Amino acid sequence: MASSSAYDVVIVGAGHAGAQTAIALRQQKFEGSIALIGAEDEPPYERPPLSKDYFLGEKTFDRLLIRPDAFWGEREVALRLGRTVTGIDVGARSVQLDDGSSIDYGDLVWAAGARTRRLTCEGGDLSGVHYVRSRSDVDRLLADLPTASRAAVIGGGYIGLEAAAGLRKFGLEVTVFEASERPLARVAGPTISRFFKAAHERRGVKVVTETTIEALEGSEGRVRAVRAGGILFPVDIVIVGIGVTPEVEVLAEAGATIENGICIDAFGATSLPHVYAAGDCASHVSRFANGARVRLESVPNANDLAATVVASIMGAPRPHEATPWFWSNQFDLRLQTVGLFGGYDREVVRGNPDTEAFSVVYLREGRVIALDCVNAVKDYVQGRKLLESGALLDVARLADASTPLKDLAAPS
Amino acid sequence: MISLTVTNREGETRDIEVAEGLSLMETLRNAGFDEIEALCGGGCACATCHVYVEGDAAAALEPLSPDEDDLLDAADARDSRSRLSCQIHCEPSMSGLHVTIAPEA
């Protein structure tokens, strides 16, 4: 006989969005019962360090925990770890788990995140091919490192470049393969792409663009080479960072509206009654994207959407309007980004990229819509305020890095 | 052990004993001060672990780095007592420090 239980709020997904939903509910004195269901065996932990401090051995796993183990019990959040939800009965307000049990909910928060896109070419399933999404992914990778001297990184996005930086610190020969014409093409403009390509090359990383992987070749079940552009590159390990797919299938089957992720309204609600969504799996209409629907993959977005959902559950709904931001650390380079660059009509560079401290301001119709700041914290902080103010800019002075961004709002 | 006095956003104050080795941010979070968001995980990339530090022990802290100084400018409630708690390493010389969680940015 399958067991069943009931909670006022059931949160599916124990990543940043799910954990923050539970934390914020208790912080706001929510008195109902809460269950947090996670697919992995670990209690909620931070993912960004997986490609940075944890990978490099600078932080142990317990320092990645979003809250200490005891927290969840003390706050009366029931953790169901190592479990996934396989179905939802929206009418009965009940979720089915992969162990055959079911849990009834008052409100459901879908925060199941996203899964890594897998390499589908021949040889993609060889051992020595790694992903960087979960602790177990990275532990497997670390176990493989001591015997490796040559690495291929497939995908020149943030994850790929962070992994490449880590691998260089371990002393490996590293080649990054990017299918498009430049790294970071999905998330930044050409100046930033050029800069990071050059900065990686200065630090010994090879960056190969406009090249798709034809196959991975191996022997005895283990990867030995990458075939790309007709050339065979010998390797000992491969790290794949080619993006993620949002976890939407269970909600889609239950009838939720899906459009590049689970559609939520300004209050975090999906199209299904009593079902909210937050984090990497959810898409929302953003004023920072000129009113387009966006799905953002970041910790700040996970936390901000969780806050929006919690406000709705607490009966004090307020529209979601958090400013998107993000950061990436590669070697001694710290990129801080704010806003969404898509749809810019002009980019202005402040400072000289060759000094490795500069920023790029993305404009649309004379207003700041995003900034990418490399080792330029002042521009990040002041630029964020300019962006949020929506002020028209004195564009002529923008390129002069000696003029602080805060002085650039054009007189109205 | 290091003794700290901590005041949360609701104005409640309690004393905690903490170990060396972690950052003040991690220590506060582990001690149940849930208001510490620390979204960037302690990398000095945001300002969501903003606190005020006071008392004689505050003067003994390592001074702010230029990056921390710049990031604190993002906080509306910044004043002369402001620090990012992820940038303070817990050590015995801190005993007696009074930490107040700063208002939300």
Interface residues (C-beta under 8 A of the other chain):
Chain A: I23 R26 Q27 E46 P48 P49 K52 D53 R63 L64 R67 P68 F71 E74 V299 P300 N303 W325 W327 N329 R334 Q336 V377 K378 Y380 V381 Q382 R384 K385
Chain B: L22 E26 R29 N30 G32 D34 E35 E37 L39 C40 G41 G43 A45 C46 P66 D67 D70 L71 D73 A74
